[in-house]
Amino acid sequence: MNFIVALSCEAKPIIDELRLTKQFSPTPFPVFRNDFHRLVVSGIGKVAAAAATGFLLGSSSRKQEVQAYLNVGIAGHGTLQTNTAFIANCISDDQGKAFFYPPQIIDSDFELSRLCTCSNPNQKYEKGLGFDMEAHAFYSIASRSTTRELIQVLKVVSDNEGQSFESIQPTMVTDYICNHLPSILTFAQELDTLAKEISPNLETLDLQERARKIHPFSQSQIFQLDRLISHSRTFDLEEKDLIELIEKSNSPKEAIHNLNTFIDPARILS
């Protein structure tokens, strides 16, 4: 499970509860981890969030596995009370860039709200809308590498019309995150469980790796090959038959065609 957090005071409750330890090898951002979780403290703003997310994606030691990514932090809001946690179900940018709609497939008690990522601290609290400075950039980068169901943004309201952002103190931020920490970690665990359910198993990963070495497959052909091998394992087709079929093919294109032809009868019967 991967966390992207802007501020140390937002990260502290998660680090303490999960007993994450700081990674002391040279990294462009503070990174904390244990055997099951990674957390990066990005700093404030779109550029920092995008860079930290890209770093986290690129530094994974388990690139073949499907992984979940959760942006946690504070946000202003035009309607919700302070200390209210919400999930962003629509993420926009104040520069008019693309809208993102994270699919909500996990049941939770969190509020759902639109969220706008701003280039500067927001002082106009539009009704029904949250405001932060990282989510859109985070989501834009993460969604290039991971299925969107597994990329989520969870915010706790820190300021609104009744409490300005100038009054926010680090200890207040930590307290807000602490207040919702059990629910935040439960949500993260459910995301992580979903990621594991759709990740290919180690035998499939090994078979895909062996198959890629047989011919000089292009990147698009590797994508097709991996997908066909995943399908073949779903239908319990024999590994040796698949490897033999690829080895007897005269080209990458022919190997893809032969795999499709070989798997088709199993698809029809399933």
C-alpha positions in Angstrom: 0.0 0.0 0.0 1.3 3.4 -1.0 0.6 6.8 0.7 1.4 10.2 -0.7 1.2 12.9 1.9 2.1 16.6 1.6 3.1 17.5 5.1 5.0 15.8 7.9 2.2 16.7 10.4 -0.3 14.9 8.1 2.0 11.9 7.8 3.0 11.5 11.5 -0.2 9.6 12.7 0.2 7.1 9.8 3.9 6.6 10.4 3.4 6.1 14.1 0.5 3.7 13.8 2.0 1.5 11.0 5.4 1.7 12.6 7.1 2.9 9.4 10.8 3.6 9.5 12.6 6.3 7.5 14.6 5.1 4.5 18.0 6.6 4.8 19.4 5.8 1.4 19.4 8.9 -0.8 15.9 9.8 -2.1 14.5 13.1 -3.4 11.7 12.9 -0.8 11.4 11.6 2.8 10.3 8.0 2.4 9.0 5.8 5.3 8.2 2.1 5.0 7.7 -1.3 6.5 7.3 -4.7 4.7 3.8 -3.8 3.5 3.5 0.0 3.2 5.4 2.9 1.7 4.8 6.6 2.5 6.3 9.6 0.8 6.1 13.2 2.1 5.9 15.3 -1.0 5.8 18.8 0.2 3.1 21.3 -0.8 1.9 22.0 -4.3 1.2 20.3 -7.7 4.7 20.0 -8.9 5.9 18.4 -5.6 2.9 16.0 -5.6 3.5 15.0 -9.2 7.2 14.4 -8.7 6.7 12.4 -5.5 4.1 10.2 -7.1 6.3 9.6 -10.1 9.2 8.8 -7.7 7.0 6.3 -5.8 5.8 4.6 -9.0 9.3 4.4 -10.4 11.0 3.1 -7.2 8.7 0.2 -6.6 10.6 -3.1 -6.3 7.5 -5.0 -7.3 6.7 -3.5 -10.7 4.7 -6.4 -11.9 2.2 -6.3 -9.0 -0.9 -4.1 -9.1 -0.6 -1.6 -6.3 -2.9 0.9 -4.6 -2.2 4.6 -4.0 -3.9 6.8 -1.5 -3.4 10.6 -1.1 -4.2 11.6 2.5 -4.2 15.2 3.8 -6.2 18.2 4.8 -8.4 20.4 2.6 -10.6 23.4 2.8 -14.3 23.1 2.0 -17.2 25.3 1.2 -19.9 23.2 3.0 -18.4 20.5 5.3 -17.5 21.3 8.9 -13.9 21.2 10.0 -12.7 17.7 11.1 -15.0 16.0 8.6 -13.3 13.4 6.4 -14.3 12.9 2.8 -13.4 11.0 -0.3 -12.9 12.9 -3.6 -15.3 11.6 -6.2 -14.5 14.3 -8.7 -11.1 16.0 -9.0 -10.6 19.2 -11.0 -7.8 21.7 -11.4 -8.0 25.5 -11.1 -6.1 25.8 -14.4 -8.9 24.1 -16.3 -7.2 20.7 -16.9 -9.0 17.4 -17.2 -11.5 16.2 -14.6 -10.9 12.9 -12.9 -13.7 10.7 -11.4 -12.2 8.1 -9.1 -14.5 5.0 -9.2 -15.9 4.4 -5.7 -16.1 0.6 -5.3 -15.3 0.4 -1.6 -18.1 0.9 0.9 -17.2 3.4 3.7 -18.8 6.0 6.0 -16.8 8.8 4.5 -18.6 11.8 2.9 -18.2 12.1 -0.9 -17.3 15.5 -2.4 -15.9 17.3 -5.4 -12.4 18.5 -4.9 -10.5 21.3 -6.8 -6.7 21.4 -6.7 -5.5 25.0 -6.6 -2.2 26.6 -7.5 -2.3 28.8 -4.4 -4.1 28.6 -1.1 -7.8 29.1 -1.7 -9.8 31.9 0.1 -13.1 31.5 -1.6 -15.2 28.7 -0.3 -17.6 27.5 -3.0 -20.5 25.5 -1.7 -20.2 21.7 -2.1 -16.5 21.9 -3.1 -13.3 21.0 -1.4 -9.9 22.7 -2.1 -6.4 21.3 -1.8 -3.0 21.8 -3.6 -2.0 18.3 -4.6 -4.7 15.8 -5.5 -5.1 16.5 -9.2 -1.4 16.3 -9.9 -1.2 13.1 -7.8 -4.1 11.5 -9.6 -2.8 12.6 -13.1 0.5 10.8 -12.6 -0.7 7.7 -10.7 -3.5 7.0 -13.2 -1.0 6.5 -16.0 0.3 3.3 -14.2 -2.5 1.9 -12.1 -6.1 1.1 -12.5 -8.2 4.1 -11.3 -10.2 2.2 -8.8 -7.0 1.7 -6.8 -6.1 5.5 -6.8 -8.1 7.4 -4.2 -7.9 10.8 -2.4 -9.0 11.1 1.2 -9.1 14.5 2.9 -10.0 15.9 6.3 -11.5 19.4 6.3 -9.2 21.9 8.0 -10.7 25.2 7.0 -13.9 26.7 5.8 -15.8 30.0 5.9 -15.8 29.9 9.7 -12.2 28.9 10.1 -9.6 30.4 7.7 -6.5 28.5 6.5 -4.3 31.1 8.2 -5.4 29.7 11.6 -4.2 26.1 10.8 -1.4 24.9 13.1 0.6 21.7 12.6 -0.7 20.1 15.8 -4.2 20.8 14.7 -3.5 19.0 11.4 -2.1 16.0 13.2 -5.1 15.9 15.5 -7.5 16.0 12.6 -5.8 13.0 10.9 -5.6 11.1 14.2 -9.4 11.5 14.7 -10.0 9.6 11.5 -7.0 7.3 11.5 -8.8 4.0 12.2 -11.2 4.6 9.3 -8.4 5.9 7.0 -6.3 2.7 7.6 -9.4 0.5 7.2 -10.0 2.1 3.8 -6.4 1.7 2.8 -6.4 -1.9 3.8 -9.5 -2.6 1.7 -7.8 -0.9 -1.3 -4.7 -3.0 -0.7 -6.8 -6.2 -0.5 -8.5 -5.3 -3.8 -5.1 -4.7 -5.4 -3.8 -8.1 -4.3 -7.0 -9.8 -5.6 -6.4 -8.5 -9.1 -2.6 -8.9 -9.1 -1.3 -11.9 -11.1 0.2 -14.6 -9.0 3.9 -15.4 -9.0 3.6 -18.4 -11.3 1.8 -16.2 -13.9 4.5 -13.5 -13.5 7.2 -16.1 -14.0 5.5 -17.5 -17.1 5.0 -14.1 -18.6 8.7 -13.3 -18.1 9.8 -16.5 -19.7 7.5 -16.0 -22.7 8.8 -12.5 -23.3 12.3 -13.8 -23.8 11.4 -16.2 -26.6 10.9 -13.6 -29.3 11.8 -9.8 -29.6 8.3 -8.6 -28.7 7.5 -4.9 -29.0 6.0 -3.1 -26.0 2.4 -3.4 -27.4 3.0 -7.1 -28.2 4.3 -7.6 -24.6 1.0 -6.1 -23.3 -1.0 -8.5 -25.5 1.2 -11.5 -24.6 0.9 -10.8 -20.8 -2.9 -10.5 -21.2 -3.2 -13.7 -23.1 -1.0 -15.6 -20.6 -3.1 -14.3 -17.7 -6.2 -15.5 -19.5 -4.7 -18.9 -20.1 -4.0 -19.3 -16.4 -7.6 -18.5 -15.7 -8.7 -21.4 -17.9 -6.1 -23.7 -16.4 -4.3 -24.3 -19.7 -1.0 -26.2 -19.4 2.1 -24.0 -19.0 4.3 -26.3 -21.2 1.7 -26.1 -24.0 1.8 -22.3 -24.0 5.6 -22.2 -24.0 5.9 -24.8 -26.7 3.4 -22.9 -28.9 5.3 -19.7 -28.6 8.6 -21.4 -29.3 7.2 -23.0 -32.5 5.9 -19.6 -33.8 8.2 -17.9 -36.3 7.7 -14.3 -35.2 6.2 -12.3 -32.3 3.1 -11.5 -34.4 2.6 -15.2 -35.2 3.1 -16.1 -31.5 0.3 -13.7 -30.5 -2.0 -15.1 -33.2 -1.3 -18.7 -32.2 -2.0 -18.0 -28.5 -5.3 -16.3 -29.4 -6.3 -19.3 -31.5 -5.2 -21.7 -28.8 -7.1 -19.9 -26.0 -10.3 -19.2 -28.0 -11.9 -22.7 -27.4 -11.5 -22.3 -23.7 -13.1 -18.8 -23.8 -16.1 -20.3 -25.6 -16.5 -23.1 -23.1 -16.1 -20.9 -20.0 
